[in-house]
Amino acid sequence: MKGDTGGIVIQKIKNSIILQLICIVFVILIVLTGTLYASYLYVKQTTTSYAATLSDSLLRQADNALSLYKENLRYSAELMCHYVVVETEAASVSDAKPSEEPKASIDTDDVSVAMVSSYFTQISMKNREIVSAVIFDRDMNEVMSLGKQVTLPEKQMYLRHEEDLNADWYFPDKDDFYYAFYYPIYDENNASQQIGMCVFVLEHWRIDGTLHNILNDSMSAMLLSDSNNLDLSFHSFGNVPPDVTMSDLKENPDYVYREGNWQNGIRIAVAVSISGNTSGSGGIRKLILMASILTLVLLAIIIFYSYLQLARPIHELDRFIDDSIEHPDRRLEMSRTDEIGKVASSLDHMLDENQRMIEEIKDSKIRLYETELSQQKMEILAYRNQINPHFLYNTLSCMRDMALIKDEDSIAEMAMALSDIFRYAVKGSNIVTIGDEVSYIEKYARIIEYRFMGKIMIETNVAEEIMDKPIIRFFLQPLVENAVFHGLESKMGDGYVDVDIQARDNRLDITVTDNGCGMDEEILEKFRDTITNPRENTGIGISNIVQRLRLFYGDDYTMTADSAMDEGTVIRISVPDHIREI
């Protein structure tokens, strides 16, 4: 039942231009909707990918910037601590152990303090965020304190064996935190022996500025925090709300959030806005939507116009034509001057002429068929009549009898061969067997041998199994005759014509070869042109052969010619091994 309903709907659509236009509009609308949705997904995927790439890039830049800044602090601390003078402590004789090595410690004489203090002044002028420097020995005893007086918090009072950077409230009287860079000091003469530690206390504005510059012009935010969940530095750029936190941005689907551990418990978090960094995508989506709406409106206008100007007038014409069968005297009157009006004005004349044209067409087809049939019969008769009249057969028989009476055997044999040739010529059939045609060629060969006294020999080479295959009558003799009289007659010395017929893939391959005078390039080209474009003539030649091939085989044949001066000529013909007589 559903199949029948679907078939009825399809038939209605086929019978209505308006329904077809509506279907086309519907398909276009689906394509536009799919295109819009695919464009939306593509833009969304592209913008999300761009935001993710940007957030990863900002995270790497922040990591590299902090590492570079730490490298600068390491370089400054290393140069300053280079001036720390190391002295060796000798153990007392009574307490000394045989395996105990002397220990090194930091020398605190005035010269050492002055040298370190001088260099600290230089690096603090170059790096203004460094407010204090404290040097401890290996027992965490304060050896030197430079710059602003600072006391390390109790939780930071331990010896670092590796570099460290953290944040804490290093000045209790301040409401703001400071960074501290810890640099272990080792004995220059014994790199494995640590003698103390240097601490740089830093204001956070330098790191804050570095992170803020990384954001550049992107709509994003960056947070620097430590393991104690202390928000060290939060920066935003663009239209990020001022009161938002990084936790809010992490949960916001319009932001891509990335987080990474820098070192020593310090974490870097980056949030990049998807829509804020691809502002052009919104405009693209709006443009696509506007174009879709405009296209839909135009399609609706086209449907309405097509109905008024095309579908309704065509329906009127259709109804008129249906009525004109029962009421041929009625006429359609339309005041329109466009193409449909012209069709309507021509319809009356067409109805008047319709029946007369049908009868004339029938008569023309009958006359055309009869003409073609007569022409084919005339062509066949013309091909048959090109051979000399058959009444010569009786005369040749009399000549043979007279030659035998006078013991002229050669004349009798020649007359008999010629008699057989003419007997073959007056046969009514157009199609013979290959055996009949070869026998005819062999009798013709006997006459040629007598005529040229054995100078020209004609040989046939035909497989026995194809002797009963059909072939056109008088098809091979003109080729042999051309080879004799155009190729061998004027040749000095003996000549031969070889006729070879072989079967291959349901076809007959026919080759006529002679060793005559051959043809030069100009004559050969004319010969090939005659094969391609045969011209009417009254003789039995190549044109005659090609026309007969076309008449009996249509286009299913090939004929080629090759020749060389003083070497001979080769004619090759390929035809099907079956044929229908006309």
Disulfide bonds with the S-S distance in Angstrom:
none
